[in-house]
Amino acid sequence: MSSSDQSDFQPIGDPYANLFETHPQASWVFDRVTLKILAVNQQALTRYGYERKEFLTLTVPDLLESG
């Protein structure tokens, strides 16, 4: 997956995109090798205080430090 594709990443597929986005628990999807965040829902944006574009530049260790 190229870096330009990552910002358009749809977790699990279109039928579940709305479920992921509106889930009440802060959630994100990350690459198991690089630990880079690939997708994030609105609740996580609210909890961590990032804009979506900025959140998608983070890695899992970044989130653990700010948590």
C-alpha positions as CSV (number, residue, x, y, z in Angstrom):
1,M,0.0,0.0,0.0
2,S,1.5,3.3,-1.0
3,S,1.5,6.3,1.4
4,S,-1.1,8.1,-0.8
5,D,-3.4,5.1,-0.5
6,Q,-3.2,5.0,3.3
7,S,-5.2,8.3,3.7
8,D,-8.1,6.7,1.8
9,F,-7.9,3.4,3.7
10,Q,-11.3,1.9,4.5
11,P,-11.1,-0.5,7.4
12,I,-12.7,-3.9,6.7
13,G,-14.5,-2.5,3.6
14,D,-17.2,-0.1,2.7
15,P,-20.2,-1.8,4.4
16,Y,-18.4,-1.5,7.8
17,A,-16.8,1.9,7.3
18,N,-19.7,3.8,9.0
19,L,-19.7,1.3,11.9
20,F,-16.0,1.9,12.4
21,E,-16.3,5.7,12.1
22,T,-19.3,6.0,14.5
23,H,-18.2,3.4,17.1
24,P,-18.3,5.0,20.6
25,Q,-14.9,3.5,21.5
26,A,-11.7,5.3,20.2
27,S,-10.4,3.0,17.5
28,W,-7.7,2.9,15.0
29,V,-6.1,0.5,12.5
30,F,-2.3,0.3,12.2
31,D,0.3,-1.5,10.1
32,R,1.7,-4.4,12.1
33,V,5.2,-3.9,10.7
34,T,5.7,-0.2,10.8
35,L,3.1,0.6,13.5
36,K,1.9,3.5,11.4
37,I,-1.7,4.5,11.9
38,L,-3.8,3.7,8.7
39,A,-7.3,4.7,9.8
40,V,-8.9,6.4,12.8
41,N,-12.4,7.0,14.0
42,Q,-14.0,10.2,15.2
43,Q,-14.0,9.1,18.9
44,A,-10.2,8.7,18.8
45,L,-9.8,12.1,17.2
46,T,-11.8,13.6,20.0
47,R,-10.0,11.6,22.7
48,Y,-6.5,12.4,21.6
49,G,-7.2,15.9,20.2
50,Y,-5.8,15.5,16.7
51,E,-7.1,16.4,13.3
52,R,-7.5,13.3,11.1
53,K,-4.7,14.3,8.7
54,E,-2.3,14.8,11.7
55,F,-3.4,11.6,13.4
56,L,-2.6,9.6,10.2
57,T,1.1,10.7,10.5
58,L,1.4,9.0,13.9
59,T,2.6,5.6,15.0
60,V,1.3,3.4,17.9
61,P,4.2,4.4,20.1
62,D,3.3,8.1,19.5
63,L,-0.2,7.4,20.9
64,L,1.1,5.5,23.9
65,E,3.3,8.4,24.8
66,S,0.4,10.9,24.5
67,G,-2.2,8.6,26.1
